[in-house]
Structure formats: structure tokens, C-alpha cells
Amino acid sequence: MEFLVQKIGMSRTIDANSTPVTLLKVLQAKVCQLENGKALVAYAMHKKHNKAIEGQQKKYQLSKEFNHFATLKASQQKELGDLDLSALETLKRVKASFKTKGRGFAGVMKRWNFQGGP
């Protein structure tokens, strides 16, 4: 099962050996469509939306806050509505993969591949 998460930050466990941990927040999401083990999921992000997204919101009867869509593997999800988070209740470790690697603050030469002059 896949979930949409947002990285909050880093911390560590408080025991004999300090283990670094990543703090994740599971985003609120609604399943709009189920098909062949995949789910079309709408989730909320703090960005403006356009008329194409408004059409999808009307089609799936979503509120204005759900303005982004993603396709996820959904092996345990059986019905439309809120994403089923029961699979996360018993887990202690989660394998996570992210789209981008954080690079911190980068200058224009590194960020946009500008060259240094003539």
C-alpha cells in the first residue's frame, strides 16, 4: 500500500543507542476511483487550482481543498472515500522513497546551471 506523506523533520530515539528517525505526516487523502489495484487519490496542497482541477472536483464531489491528484497502489483499499490508514497502525518501520533530494539553499549557478560568463 502506498501513502502520500510530507517530511516534517529529523529526530532521534532516546534509548541506549541513539537512532536517527525521519518524522513523516500522512496527508489527508480521498480515494476517487479504484481500478486494477490502483487508486486515483485526491489530496490537499497549499497551491491554487485551475479550471481543469475544478472539473475533477465536481466529477468526484470533492471540496476545494483537495486540489492535487496522484495514482497509488491500493491493494487493501476496497471502497471510495477516505484513504484507509489501518495498515499503518501496527508498523514500526516504513520504507519511504521521495521524488527529490533536498539540496538546501543553492545559488543560481548550481540551481539553474548558469555559466560563469564569456
Secondary structure in CASP SS format (residue, H / E / C, confidence):
PFRMAT SS
TARGET T0000
AUTHOR 0000-0000-0000
METHOD secondary structure of the structure
MODEL  1
M C 1.00
E C 1.00
F C 1.00
L C 1.00
V E 1.00
Q E 1.00
K E 1.00
I E 1.00
G E 1.00
M E 1.00
S E 1.00
R E 1.00
T C 1.00
I C 1.00
D C 1.00
A C 1.00
N C 1.00
S C 1.00
T C 1.00
P E 1.00
V E 1.00
T E 1.00
L E 1.00
L E 1.00
K E 1.00
V E 1.00
L C 1.00
Q C 1.00
A E 1.00
K E 1.00
V E 1.00
C E 1.00
Q E 1.00
L E 1.00
E E 1.00
N C 1.00
G C 1.00
K E 1.00
A E 1.00
L E 1.00
V E 1.00
A E 1.00
Y E 1.00
A E 1.00
M C 1.00
H C 1.00
K C 1.00
K C 1.00
H C 1.00
N C 1.00
K H 1.00
A H 1.00
I H 1.00
E H 1.00
G H 1.00
Q H 1.00
Q H 1.00
K H 1.00
K H 1.00
Y C 1.00
Q C 1.00
L C 1.00
S C 1.00
K C 1.00
E C 1.00
F E 1.00
N E 1.00
H E 1.00
F E 1.00
A E 1.00
T E 1.00
L E 1.00
K E 1.00
A C 1.00
S C 1.00
Q C 1.00
Q C 1.00
K C 1.00
E C 1.00
L C 1.00
G E 1.00
D E 1.00
L C 1.00
D C 1.00
L C 1.00
S H 1.00
A H 1.00
L H 1.00
E C 1.00
T C 1.00
L C 1.00
K C 1.00
R C 1.00
V C 1.00
K C 1.00
A C 1.00
S C 1.00
F C 1.00
K C 1.00
T C 1.00
K C 1.00
G C 1.00
R C 1.00
G C 1.00
F C 1.00
A C 1.00
G C 1.00
V H 1.00
M H 1.00
K H 1.00
R H 1.00
W H 1.00
N C 1.00
F C 1.00
Q C 1.00
G C 1.00
G C 1.00
P C 1.00
END
